[in-house]
Structures are given as structure tokens and as C-alpha cells.
């Protein structure tokens, strides 16, 4: 006589919708929270700004004439929607100022992200290879600048980089230079501010990738006669690419729209879309054009990221 043992069937083999239904409404509520967050804090403001970008500027408070109003009747609103004008977007393509602002912002963001990666990777690598007892302290030192106001930290660089600042005084006392350098109000100061401000956003994802890497892979490579440099490029760096990508996105996206650093550390020739948007919104009080600038900036950032994520997802499915 043989004993037959019943093998329980895992719920994970069932379709997702059936699994969600069996686990009750609480499961649906947990899943719905992120989508509700995106709806309230991303999609709704995006639609408001988009509606504002289709309006016409006016000398009034607020300084625009809405193209249509949600309080209008359905027929009246439909008639106004059919007459929507995209003149503000056409204006952006005709004025070279905005094109140069977008191009300059993308260039500054790319160069700054590369510099941040070059500085941040060795720091993250050193943290990941440090004794385990030291790692929490090193992570705390990386996030320590966040305990101070971002604006105060940028203002501190003015005192460091100006002609009578600490940097010039140090270099002159050491005999490196005879006359003070002009660093403040230049693109060099902007890059210094970008690297300093966004460096933690690169270090932390890199550290997370490098810290969990299996060190036995490097030991095996060394046993097979691979030199350290070759082992780094063939093992360590490929395994850290997810951290590189995450850090690059965390730095590149906010740098493109950065306003404070170019305004305080850059000069009159420093042209970035964040400064241009601020001027249109507060100085020129042209809210519709400023809204159009913001919408285009969002599309410039979101579309490539979505395409990149889709390509990574397809590569994962192919593997």
C-alpha cells in the first residue's frame, strides 16, 4: 500500500487578477497607493500646467486669459477645445533663446553627470571595500551635507570661489598663483557647484551595487591570472552598471532644470532653461510661455527615459 501525500498548490501559479481577488481589497489598496500618488502629484499638476500653456498672456491677476474653463458647459467647452492654439509652443521653436537654453542645459547636465561619475565611482568603490564596521559611518558622511540647507551650501561656495575667497587665498599663500583666479560667475563655478551638490546622488546607488557584489568573483579572476585592472573592467564595472544608470538618472534629470546653482555661481553668459523659465514666470510674467517651456522640458526628459526603460525590459525578456 502506498501513501499518497497531497502536495499543496502555490497561489503564485494563479493569474495575477485571481490572486489579487483572493487576497482581498487590502491588497488592491496597497497597489493603488503609488498610482494614486502619481495621479495627484504628477498627472494633475501636469494637466494644469498644460492647460495654462494654451492660454494667452494678459495684463491681469493672474496674468493670463484661460482658453477654456472647467465651469463651462460641455458644448461651449468643446467649441473652445476645437479652437485651441499652440502659439506658445510655436514661439519656442522660433526664438533662438529657448533653443540655446535647452541645448546648453543638456550639455551642462551631460558634462556634470560625467564629472560626478568620475568623482563618485572611486569614492563608492572605496566605501564598498572598506571594513564593514566603517561603512555605516562613511555612508553617514556622504549624506551629512543634506542636513544643511541646499541654498546655504551653495552660498558657501561663493565665499570659497570669489577673488578674495578661501580658495584663492590658499593658492596664493602656497605660491601656486600670484594673482587671484576668476572662478566665480563662470561655467567652471557652475560645474563645481553641480558636482558638489549632486555627488551623493551618484555615490549612494553606486555603493549599493558595489557593496553587494560577490568578492569571490575577483578572487577567482586573480587565481586565473587576470590582472586587477582587467578584472575591474570585466567583472566589477559591468556588475555596477545598474548603480551607474540609477546615479546618472538621479543627477542628470534635476541638473537639466537646475536654477539656483547657475543663478548664484554662474555669470550672465550662463544660459540654462531653469533660469529662462524663472525669468519668463517672475520677471516677464508670461505664465503661458513659461508653462510651455516647462512642458517641453518634461517631455525632453521623460520620453528618452521611457524609451530606455523599455529597451532594458526587452533585453531582460530576451535573456
N, C-alpha and C positions, 0 to 999 in steps of 0.2 A: 504494500500500500504506500503510495507516495503522497507526501504532504504538499499541498498547493498553497503557496503563500501569496496573498494578494499584494500586488505592487501598486502603491498609490500613484495616481497620475498627477503630475505637477500642473498647477493652474497656469504656469508660464507658457504651456503649449497651446493654450486657447487664444483666439483672436483678442486684440487689444480692447475692442469695444465690449466684448463679452466679459473680459477680465475686469474692466472698469465698472461695469454694471453690477457684477457680483460683489465688488468691494465697497459698494455703497456711495452715497453722494459726497461723503467726506473726501474721497479720492478725487472726485471731479473738482471739488472746491480747491484742493491743493494745486491741481494742474492749472486751474483757471486764474490763480493769483498772478503769475507772471504775465499772462496775456492781458489781464485787466490793468496791470501796471503800465504795460506798453500802450494800451488804448488811452489811458487817462493822461499819461505824462509824455507821450511821444506823438501818437496819431492825432489827438485832439489839438495840441498846440501847433502841429504841422498844418492842419487844415485851417486853423485861424490865421496863421501867417500867410498861407497860400491865398486865402480869401482877401487878405489885406494887400497882397501883391497885385491883385487885379483891380484895386481901387485907383482913384485919381487923387493927386495931391491937391490940397486946398489950404487957404489961409484961414484956419479954424482950429478949434479944440474939440476932438483930436484933429490933426492936420491932414485929413483925407476925407474924400466922399466915397462911401461904400458903394460898390457896384450893385449889390443886392443885399437885402436884409432878410433874416430868417423869419421876421414877423410878417413879411409879405405873404399874400395869398399864393396858392400853388400856381395858378395861371400867370400871375404877374411875375413871380419868381422865375418861371420857365422862360418867359419872354426876355427877362433880363439876362438869364444864363446864355441864351442864344446870341445875345449881343455883347458877350464878354470880350474884352480887349486885352491882348498880351503886349501892349505897347511898352510896358516897363521892361519886359524881357527882351524885346527888340532893341530897346535903348541900351541895354547892357552889351549887346553884340556890336553896336555902332560906336560906342565910346571906348577908345583905347585904354582909358584909365582903368576900367574894370578888368579888361583882358590882361593888362600888365599886372594888376593886383592879384588875380588868380594865379597867373604864371609865377610871379615872384613868391607867393605863399607856398605853392607846391615845391618850388626849388628850395626855399628855406627849410621846409618840412623834410624833404628828402635828405639834404645835406646834414641837418641837425640829427635826424634819426640815425644816419650812418656814423656820425661822430659819437652819439650816445652809445651805439652798439660797440664801437671800438673801445670806448672807455669802460662801459658797463660789463662787457664779457669777461675781461680779466678779473674784475672785482668779484663778479658772481662765481667765477671759477675758483678763485682763492677762498671764498666763503664756503663753497661746497667741499673743498679739500682740507679745510681747517678741522681741528679736533672737534668732535661732536659737542663737547662741553662749551666751546667758544661760539658755536653757531647761533644760538639764540641772542647772545649779546651783539654779534655782528649784524644780525637782522634788525635788532632794535636801533643800532647806529644808523642803518640805512633809512629807516622810517622816522628817525628823530627830527629831521627838518620839517615834517608835516605837523609837528606840534607848534610851529610858529606860523604866523600868518604869511600867506604867499606874497602879499603886497609888501610886507615889511622885509622879507628876504630879498625881493627884487630891489627895493630901495637901498638895502645894504650894499648891493653891488655898485650903486652909484658912488658911494663913498670909497669903494675899493678901486674903481676903474677911472675916476676923474683924474685930471692932471696933478692935483695936489693930493691924490688918494694914496692909500696904503701900498698899492702895487708899485706905483712909480717911485714912491719914497724908498721902498725896499730895494728896487733895482738900482736906483741912484746911489744908495748907501753901500751897495755891494760893488759899485763901479762898473756894472754891466752897461749902463747908459749914462750919458752926460746930460741929456735934455729929456724932460718928461714926454712920454708917448701919448698920442691922442688915440685913446681907445673908446672912451665913452662917446655916444652918439654916432657910432659906426656899426656896420654889419658884423664886425668882429665881436662887439659887445653883445649884439643880439644872439649870436651863436653861443657865446659864453653863458648868457642867461638861459637859453634854451637847454643846453647840456646840463647845467646845474639844476634847473627846475624839474626836468623830466627824467633825470638819471635813475631815480628809484623805480620808476615805472618800467624800466628796462631790466634793472638788476633783479628784482623780485621774481618775475617769470623765468628768467634765465636760471636763477638759483634753484627754483622749484624743479626745473628739468634736470639740472646737473646733479642736484643733491640725491635724487632717487636713482641715478644711473648705477648699474652694477659694475663695481670696480674689478670684478674678476675678468671682465672682457679685456681690460687693459693689461691685466696680468697675463692672460692667455696670449695677447698680441706680443708682449715682451718675450714670453717663452718661445714664440715662433720667430723671434729675431727682428721684429718690427721696431724701428727707432721711435722715440717718443713723439717726434713731430708728425710722423706718418700715422701713428696710432691716433693722435688727436684729430687729424683731418678725416680719417676713415672710420673712427668709432665715436669719439666724444662729440665732435661738432654735428654729425648727422643726427645723433640722438638728442641733441639740444635744439634742433630746428623748431620744434613746437614752441619752445620758450622764446626763440628769436622772433618768430612770427607774432606771437602774442605781445611781446615787448615792443615790436615795431609798430603794431597797430595802436597800442596804448600811447605811444609817443607821437606818431605821425598824425593821427586824427585831431587831437587838440592843438598841435602846433600849427596846423593849417589855419585855424581860426583864431590863433593867439592874438591878443590885443595889448595886454599890459606890458609884456616884455618889449615889443617893438616901440611902444609909445614912450616908455621910460628910458630904455637903454639905446634905442635906435635914433637915427638922425632924421632930418627932413627928407632925405632920399630913401629911407627905409619904407618900402611900399608893401603892405600886406593887406589882405582882404578884410581882416578884422578891424584895422584902422579905418579903411574905406567905409565899411559898414557903420562904424561908430560916427564918422563924420556925416554920413547921409542921415542917420537917425537923429542925432542930437544937434549938430550944427546947421545942416541944411533943412532939417525937419521934413525930409522927404521919406515918409514912412513906407509908401508903396514901393519905391525903388529899393530901399533898404531891405524890405521883405523879399523882393525878387532876388536880391544879392544873397540873402540867407537861404532861399530855396535852392538856387543854383549850387551854392556851396555844399548843401546837404546832399544833393544828387551827385555832385562830383566825388564825394566821399563814400556814399552808401553803395552806389552801383558797382564800382570796382571791388568793394569788399564782398558783396553778394556773389559776384561772378567768381571771385577767388574761393569763397567757401563752397560754392557748387562744384568747382573743379576739384577741390580736395575731397569732397564727398564722393564724386565719381571715381577718383583714384582709389579711395578706400573700398568702394564696391568692387572695383576691378581686381584688387588684391585679394 
